[in-house]
């Protein structure tokens, strides 16, 4: 992934900021495990694992906090 996919952390609304946080999380996973096939095969490992699902939510929350700060908390 060498193309520019993140030109800015600025968003118009908190909802758009949350959607960006989700995208940041997904792209992070792709960077960590670039194989679509491997990511697909691992999905069943965490689909029903509440600990891993909560960890995923935590990563999104951290990214959302970063995006919110970059947007001056939409003040």
Beta strands, then each sheet from edge to edge (+ up, - down):
end
